[in-house]
């Protein structure tokens, strides 16, 4: 976030409204993931998975290589059916596979040397897929579990799919990198749907913890805040990448191949820092910032005609009422009670390099902390229009409203709080935490599926407050 003079805003001010919801909500939106039931089980490589019949240069028998090789075999199974069925294109396996250690003996493929290349990549020069089993894959496994390997390599194989589709994916030499990356993330999402539906011989993935792990690993490999979507190396913010993954999961490969710069530009949030953003998106979470937040929320939700709550620093719980520290909505006196010190810790600047090594000494960013408070404020607005606060959909409706406020914040007149590059990634990071409040009801009950939490906030951000009622009753 940044605080300062008014930013140049689009014409018009968005005042968020909310209609009343019935007290007999069924919670159907919260009970599924893109039409699939929410499931809980151990996700990863099947105990009875077959040995992949693939030739991998320089392969080892360690966990990383076993997962990588199984992933390639699995995505080839998937695309061997989807390419002919969806595009009328015969499937051809990639020409070669390479496992290497970026901190070990140098290897080579059509894209050059592997020394110190902590990466996984598709090389169009020789139609190969390569991965670093020395640093990259073990680090990701340690951070997010075995599905992180599946996610990364499903994405890289997506580039091989682009190569095979050619004009059917609209890819040329002049296609911006961000389009290629969005398509690859989308193709990975379509493959995950196939796995979740039980079609894989190699992997099982639950729609709760399993997809949460997949989304978290995709979140890790995101561009730094301030990167422009026009950058030749831009892969996308976490917000952009998860959108593409979820598009593939929900719609399938044909929609992925239809991604172009024209149809993604209106929704991309990747942008450089604003010239007026002197602190590059970082402000302290203190009394002054909380005051600016309330000013912004009051203006954004004025259209709801609901009593605005006060925000008080009182330890983060309600006396004789809900206790969801570090922030609680207290219906009895219409206040949002916060623990400012804890929120200040949560809102410390992100240490992105430390995240990758698992040794982060940073927080989740200022917008993560402010989103926690905004979620409790949104509950007050819902109460004011007669919506229920403790049913199955209340958490998703809340996340949706936080997203709607985030989109409105930069267009409000006479307020000083503005979103910065990277803020939405901080919100996504918070949403994927097991103890996040952004998609929690008044009692702190959270929606199990991170996929659905992220989708709800994204819906509000891209479409405003209207769908928050219609989709999350």
Order of alpha helices (4+ residues) and beta strands (2+ residues): beta-beta-beta-beta-beta-alpha-beta-beta-beta-beta-beta-alpha-alpha-alpha-beta-alpha-alpha-alpha-alpha-alpha-beta-beta-beta-alpha-alpha-alpha-alpha-beta-alpha-alpha-alpha
